[in-house]
Amino acid sequence: MDTFVSSQKIDLIHWITELNDLSVLAQVNAIKEDTIVTPYEELQSIERGFNDFQQGRVISHTQARKRYEK
């Protein structure tokens, strides 16, 4: 693992352990809950993508880049 990432994680752990503000802790917890993807949710997402592919609901990489380029 990248040492910068490890250092950032350790800094956050220390900060959180000293934190007493319940509203900030609630926000951190909400972020954690939003980033957790269960294997079931991941499988559902893959199945939706596969079904889209089978139904022809796809676009090329070039089309996607044009659509989303800034």
Rosetta blueprint (number, residue, H / E / L):
1 M L
2 D L
3 T H
4 F H
5 V H
6 S H
7 S H
8 Q H
9 K H
10 I H
11 D H
12 L H
13 I H
14 H H
15 W H
16 I H
17 T H
18 E H
19 L L
20 N L
21 D L
22 L H
23 S H
24 V H
25 L H
26 A H
27 Q H
28 V H
29 N H
30 A H
31 I H
32 K H
33 E H
34 D H
35 T H
36 I L
37 V L
38 T L
39 P H
40 Y H
41 E H
42 E H
43 L H
44 Q H
45 S H
46 I H
47 E H
48 R H
49 G H
50 F H
51 N H
52 D H
53 F H
54 Q H
55 Q L
56 G L
57 R L
58 V L
59 I L
60 S L
61 H H
62 T H
63 Q H
64 A H
65 R H
66 K H
67 R H
68 Y H
69 E L
70 K L
